[in-house]
């Protein structure tokens, strides 16, 4: 046989199989009983095409069945997209999610006792991916102590059908911890921007990196398969190695997105170059908030900021803090961040929450939670849905509504100063802000300050024992956490203590002997002069 005919003489490149394949071929590897991990934050970097394909396969063939789904952040649009594609009886056996609010169809299955369901902290799940990849038995953390995730308060189980304990108490050197059990991941579904035939993945047009690499490594090291949805294919050897987020050694299949709507940067933006750090936007393009209760609350929260502080903003009402900071010309004095990995700049809101413009850095979600869990934040500003006399907070479950905790537990338990912000009541509340005063036109039907919260997402006693500073800011008053629970420390001008506050609480809070008036500047249309009001560094 000649040298040319010898197999050893065949060029190595011709022996390398392209990992780019069809949607049908890629999803054929998903089998009954698999544990499927999905990447995404709302719609950001979520592999929508893979989800649609898996749903269509089940509808058409009745399989795969009895899947376990694992995801860290909320994935969905609150209607039909994201995790909602998997809400078919028989398709799902168990869901372990960090946030449920974006997947109402899965929520309905929880309350109908059709599936086993857990809500674990978002940061814990993002770290669990790495521990699974490293072959560790699980994740050890103090995050979750005293909350509904603690085995003493339910262990994160969401219905009667869910019985297996995934969380255990653990004592190390005389301190209490929670141990979150690891388990194999057999399928990883992730998304990127560009792939080469070897499966190397870049994410240059994605707004977030999230835990794409961690999921891929966990599935690969569990002996499973990794499927990646991308926008485009590049020639082999042309990708900058420093831009490769997921190396091809971890990837089994690459699928090119079939439609533009399956590769949207977020569920409301096809592509925003500011979110991918391609451009920086002028800050004066951000419209100031109108003067209403949301702006009043955001302004009062801003008074807790300090120059050069590291700040986390939660979803919903805390969006207003960044708008106020920009309007007041104070954005350069602090570093705002969000849990999926955005650092600096101006955080986005709505279904683009988690993204940001003019970022200083973008890191992975597991790394961001390393920073948060280790106490790197100076202050976090989060939403206030329901609080009780002990200072406990509920943002995760309200009767048949199941938002879930998301990153709330990690962030609120590990930050030096915690600020909760929200209206004092809900359900039809109407207010008037004028002339430096607040007037209640129509009171809300729902009390937010109750005797005992329905679901304990934040533990007041644990926070006090850890020395955290905790404030509860509303449009009409401000409370702080003390040893025995809540203490009223400020009241808005124009508000009556008995008629407008105490009459609409299910318990009597302590009242500070030096009860103060909230600054009238909060209730006036012109900028409040935040730079002059902030303490000097």
HELIX and SHEET records of a PDB file:
HELIX    1   1 UNK A    3  UNK A    5  5                                   3    
HELIX    2   2 UNK A    7  UNK A    9  5                                   3    
HELIX    3   3 UNK A   12  UNK A   15  5                                   4    
HELIX    4   4 UNK A   23  UNK A   27  1                                   5    
HELIX    5   5 UNK A   48  UNK A   61  1                                  14    
HELIX    6   6 UNK A   82  UNK A   86  5                                   5    
HELIX    7   7 UNK A  104  UNK A  111  1                                   8    
HELIX    8   8 UNK A  122  UNK A  133  1                                  12    
HELIX    9   9 UNK A  151  UNK A  153  5                                   3    
HELIX   10  10 UNK A  212  UNK A  221  1                                  10    
HELIX   11  11 UNK A  241  UNK A  243  5                                   3    
HELIX   12  12 UNK A  248  UNK A  250  5                                   3    
HELIX   13  13 UNK A  260  UNK A  263  5                                   4    
HELIX   14  14 UNK A  283  UNK A  285  5                                   3    
HELIX   15  15 UNK A  293  UNK A  302  1                                  10    
HELIX   16  16 UNK A  319  UNK A  327  1                                   9    
HELIX   17  17 UNK A  331  UNK A  333  5                                   3    
HELIX   18  18 UNK A  350  UNK A  352  5                                   3    
HELIX   19  19 UNK A  365  UNK A  373  1                                   9    
HELIX   20  20 UNK A  408  UNK A  414  1                                   7    
HELIX   21  21 UNK A  460  UNK A  465  1                                   6    
HELIX   22  22 UNK A  497  UNK A  501  3                                   5    
HELIX   23  23 UNK A  502  UNK A  504  5                                   3    
HELIX   24  24 UNK A  520  UNK A  523  5                                   4    
HELIX   25  25 UNK A  530  UNK A  533  1                                   4    
SHEET    1   A 7 UNK A 116  UNK A 119  0                                        
SHEET    2   A 7 UNK A  92  UNK A  97  1                                        
SHEET    3   A 7 UNK A  67  UNK A  71  1                                        
SHEET    4   A 7 UNK A  35  UNK A  38  1                                        
SHEET    5   A 7 UNK A 187  UNK A 191  1                                        
SHEET    6   A 7 UNK A 225  UNK A 230  1                                        
SHEET    7   A 7 UNK A 253  UNK A 256  1                                        
SHEET    1   B 3 UNK A 138  UNK A 141  0                                        
SHEET    2   B 3 UNK A 175  UNK A 181 -1                                        
SHEET    3   B 3 UNK A 167  UNK A 172 -1                                        
SHEET    1   C 4 UNK A 232  UNK A 234  0                                        
SHEET    2   C 4 UNK A 194  UNK A 196  1                                        
SHEET    3   C 4 UNK A 201  UNK A 202 -1                                        
SHEET    4   C 4 UNK A 244  UNK A 246 -1                                        
SHEET    1   D 8 UNK A 335  UNK A 337  0                                        
SHEET    2   D 8 UNK A 310  UNK A 313  1                                        
SHEET    3   D 8 UNK A 379  UNK A 383  1                                        
SHEET    4   D 8 UNK A 417  UNK A 421  1                                        
SHEET    5   D 8 UNK A 469  UNK A 473  1                                        
SHEET    6   D 8 UNK A 477  UNK A 482 -1                                        
SHEET    7   D 8 UNK A 485  UNK A 491 -1                                        
SHEET    8   D 8 UNK A 510  UNK A 517  1                                        
SHEET    1   E 2 UNK A 342  UNK A 343  0                                        
SHEET    2   E 2 UNK A 361  UNK A 362 -1                                        
SHEET    1   F 2 UNK A 346  UNK A 347  0                                        
SHEET    2   F 2 UNK A 356  UNK A 357 -1                                        
SHEET    1   G 3 UNK A 393  UNK A 394  0                                        
SHEET    2   G 3 UNK A 386  UNK A 388 -1                                        
SHEET    3   G 3 UNK A 449  UNK A 450  1                                        
SHEET    1   H 2 UNK A 425  UNK A 426  0                                        
SHEET    2   H 2 UNK A 446  UNK A 447 -1                                        
SHEET    1   I 2 UNK A 430  UNK A 434  0                                        
SHEET    2   I 2 UNK A 437  UNK A 442 -1                                        
END                                                                             
